Amino acid sequence: MKNLKIKNLDEKDIENLEQIKIIELEEMKIQDLKILKIKIETAIKNIEK
């Protein structure tokens, strides 16, 4: 069943899927950076104490 869906995708659908994938990866990077920022801020606060 899944194979049929993949075969029915046209070029535009494939481009859209690639865009979605890129956006998801970017969002994951942003989340990772936010977590890293919080960790760094926490570390700095702990050093200042």
PyMOL Python script that loads the backbone (N, CA, C, O; Angstrom):
from pymol import cmd

cmd.read_pdbstr("""\
ATOM      1  N   MET A   1       0.834  -1.214   0.000  1.00  0.00           N
ATOM      2  CA  MET A   1       0.000   0.000   0.000  1.00  0.00           C
ATOM      3  C   MET A   1       0.869   1.265   0.000  1.00  0.00           C
ATOM      4  O   MET A   1       0.628   2.189  -0.777  1.00  0.00           O
ATOM      5  N   LYS A   2       1.872   1.297   0.869  1.00  0.00           N
ATOM      6  CA  LYS A   2       2.732   2.478   0.935  1.00  0.00           C
ATOM      7  C   LYS A   2       3.474   2.694  -0.375  1.00  0.00           C
ATOM      8  O   LYS A   2       3.667   3.834  -0.798  1.00  0.00           O
ATOM      9  N   ASN A   3       3.890   1.613  -1.019  1.00  0.00           N
ATOM     10  CA  ASN A   3       4.610   1.733  -2.289  1.00  0.00           C
ATOM     11  C   ASN A   3       3.761   2.427  -3.344  1.00  0.00           C
ATOM     12  O   ASN A   3       4.274   3.215  -4.139  1.00  0.00           O
ATOM     13  N   LEU A   4       2.457   2.135  -3.354  1.00  0.00           N
ATOM     14  CA  LEU A   4       1.562   2.767  -4.322  1.00  0.00           C
ATOM     15  C   LEU A   4       1.528   4.274  -4.100  1.00  0.00           C
ATOM     16  O   LEU A   4       1.569   5.047  -5.057  1.00  0.00           O
ATOM     17  N   LYS A   5       1.455   4.688  -2.848  1.00  0.00           N
ATOM     18  CA  LYS A   5       1.419   6.117  -2.542  1.00  0.00           C
ATOM     19  C   LYS A   5       2.692   6.800  -3.026  1.00  0.00           C
ATOM     20  O   LYS A   5       2.645   7.893  -3.590  1.00  0.00           O
ATOM     21  N   ILE A   6       3.819   6.152  -2.802  1.00  0.00           N
ATOM     22  CA  ILE A   6       5.091   6.745  -3.214  1.00  0.00           C
ATOM     23  C   ILE A   6       5.144   6.883  -4.734  1.00  0.00           C
ATOM     24  O   ILE A   6       5.629   7.893  -5.246  1.00  0.00           O
ATOM     25  N   LYS A   7       4.651   5.880  -5.460  1.00  0.00           N
ATOM     26  CA  LYS A   7       4.671   5.931  -6.925  1.00  0.00           C
ATOM     27  C   LYS A   7       3.763   7.031  -7.458  1.00  0.00           C
ATOM     28  O   LYS A   7       4.017   7.577  -8.531  1.00  0.00           O
ATOM     29  N   ASN A   8       2.708   7.361  -6.719  1.00  0.00           N
ATOM     30  CA  ASN A   8       1.759   8.376  -7.182  1.00  0.00           C
ATOM     31  C   ASN A   8       2.221   9.804  -6.902  1.00  0.00           C
ATOM     32  O   ASN A   8       1.586  10.759  -7.349  1.00  0.00           O
ATOM     33  N   LEU A   9       3.307   9.955  -6.176  1.00  0.00           N
ATOM     34  CA  LEU A   9       3.807  11.299  -5.899  1.00  0.00           C
ATOM     35  C   LEU A   9       4.366  11.910  -7.178  1.00  0.00           C
ATOM     36  O   LEU A   9       5.096  11.263  -7.928  1.00  0.00           O
ATOM     37  N   ASP A  10       4.007  13.172  -7.410  1.00  0.00           N
ATOM     38  CA  ASP A  10       4.632  13.841  -8.551  1.00  0.00           C
ATOM     39  C   ASP A  10       5.815  14.672  -8.050  1.00  0.00           C
ATOM     40  O   ASP A  10       6.110  14.709  -6.855  1.00  0.00           O
ATOM     41  N   GLU A  11       6.477  15.330  -8.987  1.00  0.00           N
ATOM     42  CA  GLU A  11       7.692  16.082  -8.634  1.00  0.00           C
ATOM     43  C   GLU A  11       7.412  17.146  -7.580  1.00  0.00           C
ATOM     44  O   GLU A  11       8.219  17.358  -6.676  1.00  0.00           O
ATOM     45  N   LYS A  12       6.268  17.812  -7.699  1.00  0.00           N
ATOM     46  CA  LYS A  12       5.932  18.886  -6.760  1.00  0.00           C
ATOM     47  C   LYS A  12       5.755  18.320  -5.356  1.00  0.00           C
ATOM     48  O   LYS A  12       6.222  18.913  -4.384  1.00  0.00           O
ATOM     49  N   ASP A  13       5.080  17.172  -5.244  1.00  0.00           N
ATOM     50  CA  ASP A  13       4.897  16.533  -3.944  1.00  0.00           C
ATOM     51  C   ASP A  13       6.246  16.198  -3.323  1.00  0.00           C
ATOM     52  O   ASP A  13       6.467  16.410  -2.131  1.00  0.00           O
ATOM     53  N   ILE A  14       7.140  15.673  -4.149  1.00  0.00           N
ATOM     54  CA  ILE A  14       8.468  15.301  -3.657  1.00  0.00           C
ATOM     55  C   ILE A  14       9.206  16.544  -3.174  1.00  0.00           C
ATOM     56  O   ILE A  14       9.853  16.513  -2.127  1.00  0.00           O
ATOM     57  N   GLU A  15       9.114  17.631  -3.925  1.00  0.00           N
ATOM     58  CA  GLU A  15       9.743  18.896  -3.510  1.00  0.00           C
ATOM     59  C   GLU A  15       9.166  19.366  -2.184  1.00  0.00           C
ATOM     60  O   GLU A  15       9.907  19.807  -1.305  1.00  0.00           O
ATOM     61  N   ASN A  16       7.843  19.274  -2.032  1.00  0.00           N
ATOM     62  CA  ASN A  16       7.193  19.688  -0.790  1.00  0.00           C
ATOM     63  C   ASN A  16       7.679  18.850   0.380  1.00  0.00           C
ATOM     64  O   ASN A  16       7.948  19.377   1.459  1.00  0.00           O
ATOM     65  N   LEU A  17       7.793  17.533   0.163  1.00  0.00           N
ATOM     66  CA  LEU A  17       8.273  16.650   1.221  1.00  0.00           C
ATOM     67  C   LEU A  17       9.701  17.004   1.614  1.00  0.00           C
ATOM     68  O   LEU A  17      10.049  16.999   2.795  1.00  0.00           O
ATOM     69  N   GLU A  18      10.526  17.312   0.611  1.00  0.00           N
ATOM     70  CA  GLU A  18      11.910  17.703   0.889  1.00  0.00           C
ATOM     71  C   GLU A  18      11.942  18.995   1.695  1.00  0.00           C
ATOM     72  O   GLU A  18      12.735  19.126   2.627  1.00  0.00           O
ATOM     73  N   GLN A  19      11.075  19.959   1.340  1.00  0.00           N
ATOM     74  CA  GLN A  19      11.002  21.219   2.075  1.00  0.00           C
ATOM     75  C   GLN A  19      10.590  20.974   3.520  1.00  0.00           C
ATOM     76  O   GLN A  19      11.174  21.540   4.444  1.00  0.00           O
ATOM     77  N   ILE A  20       9.577  20.124   3.711  1.00  0.00           N
ATOM     78  CA  ILE A  20       9.099  19.798   5.058  1.00  0.00           C
ATOM     79  C   ILE A  20      10.235  19.185   5.868  1.00  0.00           C
ATOM     80  O   ILE A  20      10.429  19.524   7.035  1.00  0.00           O
ATOM     81  N   LYS A  21      10.987  18.279   5.240  1.00  0.00           N
ATOM     82  CA  LYS A  21      12.105  17.619   5.916  1.00  0.00           C
ATOM     83  C   LYS A  21      13.146  18.650   6.340  1.00  0.00           C
ATOM     84  O   LYS A  21      13.653  18.600   7.461  1.00  0.00           O
ATOM     85  N   ILE A  22      13.465  19.586   5.443  1.00  0.00           N
ATOM     86  CA  ILE A  22      14.447  20.634   5.742  1.00  0.00           C
ATOM     87  C   ILE A  22      13.957  21.486   6.908  1.00  0.00           C
ATOM     88  O   ILE A  22      14.725  21.804   7.816  1.00  0.00           O
ATOM     89  N   ILE A  23      12.670  21.856   6.881  1.00  0.00           N
ATOM     90  CA  ILE A  23      12.097  22.673   7.950  1.00  0.00           C
ATOM     91  C   ILE A  23      12.174  21.923   9.280  1.00  0.00           C
ATOM     92  O   ILE A  23      12.531  22.506  10.304  1.00  0.00           O
ATOM     93  N   GLU A  24      11.837  20.618   9.263  1.00  0.00           N
ATOM     94  CA  GLU A  24      11.909  19.820  10.487  1.00  0.00           C
ATOM     95  C   GLU A  24      13.329  19.792  11.031  1.00  0.00           C
ATOM     96  O   GLU A  24      13.534  19.930  12.237  1.00  0.00           O
ATOM     97  N   LEU A  25      14.305  19.614  10.155  1.00  0.00           N
ATOM     98  CA  LEU A  25      15.711  19.589  10.582  1.00  0.00           C
ATOM     99  C   LEU A  25      16.116  20.933  11.174  1.00  0.00           C
ATOM    100  O   LEU A  25      16.810  20.983  12.190  1.00  0.00           O
ATOM    101  N   GLU A  26      15.684  22.027  10.540  1.00  0.00           N
ATOM    102  CA  GLU A  26      16.002  23.365  11.045  1.00  0.00           C
ATOM    103  C   GLU A  26      15.401  23.562  12.432  1.00  0.00           C
ATOM    104  O   GLU A  26      16.055  24.097  13.328  1.00  0.00           O
ATOM    105  N   GLU A  27      14.132  23.121  12.609  1.00  0.00           N
ATOM    106  CA  GLU A  27      13.474  23.264  13.904  1.00  0.00           C
ATOM    107  C   GLU A  27      14.194  22.458  14.975  1.00  0.00           C
ATOM    108  O   GLU A  27      14.315  22.901  16.117  1.00  0.00           O
ATOM    109  N   MET A  28      14.677  21.255  14.600  1.00  0.00           N
ATOM    110  CA  MET A  28      15.426  20.438  15.545  1.00  0.00           C
ATOM    111  C   MET A  28      16.721  21.139  15.947  1.00  0.00           C
ATOM    112  O   MET A  28      17.099  21.125  17.119  1.00  0.00           O
ATOM    113  N   LYS A  29      17.404  21.754  14.974  1.00  0.00           N
ATOM    114  CA  LYS A  29      18.641  22.486  15.267  1.00  0.00           C
ATOM    115  C   LYS A  29      18.358  23.639  16.214  1.00  0.00           C
ATOM    116  O   LYS A  29      19.111  23.876  17.158  1.00  0.00           O
ATOM    117  N   ILE A  30      17.260  24.361  15.959  1.00  0.00           N
ATOM    118  CA  ILE A  30      16.890  25.501  16.803  1.00  0.00           C
ATOM    119  C   ILE A  30      16.613  25.022  18.228  1.00  0.00           C
ATOM    120  O   ILE A  30      17.058  25.645  19.192  1.00  0.00           O
ATOM    121  N   GLN A  31      15.879  23.914  18.359  1.00  0.00           N
ATOM    122  CA  GLN A  31      15.599  23.360  19.685  1.00  0.00           C
ATOM    123  C   GLN A  31      16.895  22.995  20.396  1.00  0.00           C
ATOM    124  O   GLN A  31      17.068  23.302  21.576  1.00  0.00           O
ATOM    125  N   ASP A  32      17.813  22.334  19.672  1.00  0.00           N
ATOM    126  CA  ASP A  32      19.103  21.950  20.247  1.00  0.00           C
ATOM    127  C   ASP A  32      19.863  23.183  20.719  1.00  0.00           C
ATOM    128  O   ASP A  32      20.467  23.172  21.792  1.00  0.00           O
ATOM    129  N   LEU A  33      19.835  24.249  19.917  1.00  0.00           N
ATOM    130  CA  LEU A  33      20.539  25.477  20.279  1.00  0.00           C
ATOM    131  C   LEU A  33      19.909  26.124  21.510  1.00  0.00           C
ATOM    132  O   LEU A  33      20.620  26.645  22.369  1.00  0.00           O
ATOM    133  N   LYS A  34      18.570  26.092  21.600  1.00  0.00           N
ATOM    134  CA  LYS A  34      17.895  26.654  22.773  1.00  0.00           C
ATOM    135  C   LYS A  34      18.293  25.896  24.033  1.00  0.00           C
ATOM    136  O   LYS A  34      18.557  26.499  25.073  1.00  0.00           O
ATOM    137  N   ILE A  35      18.336  24.554  23.930  1.00  0.00           N
ATOM    138  CA  ILE A  35      18.725  23.725  25.068  1.00  0.00           C
ATOM    139  C   ILE A  35      20.169  24.040  25.457  1.00  0.00           C
ATOM    140  O   ILE A  35      20.483  24.187  26.638  1.00  0.00           O
ATOM    141  N   LEU A  36      21.038  24.144  24.460  1.00  0.00           N
ATOM    142  CA  LEU A  36      22.449  24.450  24.701  1.00  0.00           C
ATOM    143  C   LEU A  36      22.585  25.811  25.384  1.00  0.00           C
ATOM    144  O   LEU A  36      23.375  25.968  26.315  1.00  0.00           O
ATOM    145  N   LYS A  37      21.813  26.792  24.918  1.00  0.00           N
ATOM    146  CA  LYS A  37      21.843  28.137  25.501  1.00  0.00           C
ATOM    147  C   LYS A  37      21.465  28.087  26.980  1.00  0.00           C
ATOM    148  O   LYS A  37      22.125  28.706  27.815  1.00  0.00           O
ATOM    149  N   ILE A  38      20.406  27.351  27.299  1.00  0.00           N
ATOM    150  CA  ILE A  38      19.963  27.228  28.691  1.00  0.00           C
ATOM    151  C   ILE A  38      21.045  26.561  29.535  1.00  0.00           C
ATOM    152  O   ILE A  38      21.314  26.990  30.657  1.00  0.00           O
ATOM    153  N   LYS A  39      21.669  25.507  28.992  1.00  0.00           N
ATOM    154  CA  LYS A  39      22.739  24.814  29.717  1.00  0.00           C
ATOM    155  C   LYS A  39      23.907  25.751  29.988  1.00  0.00           C
ATOM    156  O   LYS A  39      24.469  25.746  31.083  1.00  0.00           O
ATOM    157  N   ILE A  40      24.273  26.550  28.999  1.00  0.00           N
ATOM    158  CA  ILE A  40      25.385  27.499  29.161  1.00  0.00           C
ATOM    159  C   ILE A  40      25.020  28.558  30.196  1.00  0.00           C
ATOM    160  O   ILE A  40      25.829  28.886  31.064  1.00  0.00           O
ATOM    161  N   GLU A  41      23.800  29.094  30.105  1.00  0.00           N
ATOM    162  CA  GLU A  41      23.362  30.111  31.069  1.00  0.00           C
ATOM    163  C   GLU A  41      23.377  29.553  32.483  1.00  0.00           C
ATOM    164  O   GLU A  41      23.796  30.233  33.420  1.00  0.00           O
ATOM    165  N   THR A  42      22.920  28.316  32.638  1.00  0.00           N
ATOM    166  CA  THR A  42      22.905  27.664  33.951  1.00  0.00           C
ATOM    167  C   THR A  42      24.327  27.486  34.464  1.00  0.00           C
ATOM    168  O   THR A  42      24.604  27.733  35.637  1.00  0.00           O
ATOM    169  N   ALA A  43      25.223  27.059  33.588  1.00  0.00           N
ATOM    170  CA  ALA A  43      26.623  26.865  33.973  1.00  0.00           C
ATOM    171  C   ALA A  43      27.238  28.185  34.425  1.00  0.00           C
ATOM    172  O   ALA A  43      27.961  28.223  35.420  1.00  0.00           O
ATOM    173  N   ILE A  44      26.958  29.266  33.702  1.00  0.00           N
ATOM    174  CA  ILE A  44      27.501  30.585  34.060  1.00  0.00           C
ATOM    175  C   ILE A  44      26.968  31.011  35.428  1.00  0.00           C
ATOM    176  O   ILE A  44      27.729  31.501  36.262  1.00  0.00           O
ATOM    177  N   LYS A  45      25.672  30.829  35.662  1.00  0.00           N
ATOM    178  CA  LYS A  45      25.087  31.179  36.962  1.00  0.00           C
ATOM    179  C   LYS A  45      25.749  30.397  38.083  1.00  0.00           C
ATOM    180  O   LYS A  45      26.033  30.944  39.148  1.00  0.00           O
ATOM    181  N   ASN A  46      25.997  29.103  37.839  1.00  0.00           N
ATOM    182  CA  ASN A  46      26.623  28.258  38.857  1.00  0.00           C
ATOM    183  C   ASN A  46      28.048  28.708  39.148  1.00  0.00           C
ATOM    184  O   ASN A  46      28.495  28.645  40.294  1.00  0.00           O
ATOM    185  N   ILE A  47      28.765  29.160  38.125  1.00  0.00           N
ATOM    186  CA  ILE A  47      30.141  29.642  38.311  1.00  0.00           C
ATOM    187  C   ILE A  47      30.121  30.936  39.123  1.00  0.00           C
ATOM    188  O   ILE A  47      30.978  31.150  39.979  1.00  0.00           O
ATOM    189  N   GLU A  48      29.138  31.796  38.850  1.00  0.00           N
ATOM    190  CA  GLU A  48      29.053  33.094  39.523  1.00  0.00           C
ATOM    191  C   GLU A  48      28.721  32.961  41.007  1.00  0.00           C
ATOM    192  O   GLU A  48      29.037  33.856  41.791  1.00  0.00           O
ATOM    193  N   LYS A  49      28.090  31.858  41.401  1.00  0.00           N
ATOM    194  CA  LYS A  49      27.675  31.686  42.805  1.00  0.00           C
ATOM    195  C   LYS A  49      28.844  31.583  43.755  1.00  0.00           C
ATOM    196  O   LYS A  49      28.647  31.437  44.961  1.00  0.00           O
TER     197      LYS A  49
END
""", "prot")
cmd.dss("prot")
cmd.show_as("cartoon", "prot")
cmd.util.cbc("prot")
cmd.orient("prot")
